Amino acid sequence: IGYSQILANAHWKENIGLLLKQNISVLLLSFSAFFPTFLAGIIYLRRSGKSGGLIGSLLFGPMLIAVILSTVKMLFGERYLIFCYPFFALTLAGGLTQLWFGNPSTEDRHFFFGARSGKFAAAILAILLAASQFWSLERYYFDPSFGKEQWHEVIQNIRKSGVPGDVILLNSDISRTILQEGQLPFPILRAEAFQAEDLKQARRAWVVISHGRNETQFLHLLRSDWHFTRDEFFPKQSGIRLLLLER
C-alpha cells in the first residue's frame, strides 16, 4: 500500500478501511503470490536440516526481538527489519525450489504436488511474485500517492510561502530531522517542548503532523489563539499534514 499511507499518515487509523479498499487488487495479488510461496519455503527449511534452521532463526529472530522492544519504543518497521530480508528472499527461493525440484532426500518429493504439478505451481507463483514486485515498483516511482513521504514538497511549500517571523511546530522527531536537513530559515519547535511564550512574537505558525503522534493534543494547544488558513496533505488526502495558522 505504501509507507506514507500507513506509518506517516496523520489519519491512517480513521482511513485504514478506505486504504485497504482502494488497494485491494495489489493486496490480493501480493497475498496470492507471497503466502503460498512462503509456506512452501517454510516446509523447505524444515526439510533442510541445520542450514534451514539457521535461515529460519535469522529470519524470525530479529522480528521477535523487534516486537518485544516495540513495547517500549516502536521498532517494527522496514528500516529495522532490513537485516531479515535476505533470509526472507532465501525462504521464498526455497519455496520455489521445493515446488519445482521437490526434496530428493524423501520419497514425498513434492509433498502435496506431483512433479509436473509442482513445476506448474512454481512457474505460476514466480510470475505472480514478479508481477507484484513490478506493480509495486512502478507505483513507488511513478505514483506520487504511493510509498514515498513527500517531504520535499512540504519543505518547498514552507520555503515558498513562509515569511520572516514564521515558526514551525512539529509532532515527531522524524519531522524535525528531515526539516532541519531542508535548512529552512525558521525556528523549529517540538510539540512537547514549546511553551506559549515561545509563540508570543509569531504571527504565523506552520504545523507539520506526521506519523500519527499526539495530533489531537497538539492541535488543541493551538486552537484558542490561532485560526487555520491552510490545511493540506502530502500526498493528497493522506500522508503528511501541513497546516498554516495565523492569529
Stockholm file with secondary structure:
# STOCKHOLM 1.0

chainA/1-247         IGYSQILANAHWKENIGLLLKQNISVLLLSFSAFFPTFLAGIIYLRRSGKSGGLIGSLLFGPMLIAVILSTVKMLFGERYLIFCYPFFALTLAGGLTQLWFGNPSTEDRHFFFGARSGKFAAAILAILLAASQFWSLERYYFDPSFGKEQWHEVIQNIRKSGVPGDVILLNSDISRTILQEGQLPFPILRAEAFQAEDLKQARRAWVVISHGRNETQFLHLLRSDWHFTRDEFFPKQSGIRLLLLER
#=GR chainA/1-247 SS CCHHHHTTCTTHHHHHHHHHHHTHHHHHHHHHHHHHHHHHHHHHHHTTHHHHHHHHHHHHHHHHHHHHHTTTSCCCSTTTSGGGHHHHHHHHHHHHHHHHHCCTTSSCTTTTSCHHHHHHHHHHHHHHHHHHHHHHHHHHHHCTTSSCCCHHHHHHHHHHHCCTTCEEEESCHHHHHHHHHTTCSSCEEETTTCCGGGGTTCSEEEEEECTTCSHHHHHHTTTTTCEEEEEEEESTTSSEEEEEEEC
#=GC SS_cons         CCHHHHTTCTTHHHHHHHHHHHTHHHHHHHHHHHHHHHHHHHHHHHTTHHHHHHHHHHHHHHHHHHHHHTTTSCCCSTTTSGGGHHHHHHHHHHHHHHHHHCCTTSSCTTTTSCHHHHHHHHHHHHHHHHHHHHHHHHHHHHCTTSSCCCHHHHHHHHHHHCCTTCEEEESCHHHHHHHHHTTCSSCEEETTTCCGGGGTTCSEEEEEECTTCSHHHHHHTTTTTCEEEEEEEESTTSSEEEEEEEC
//
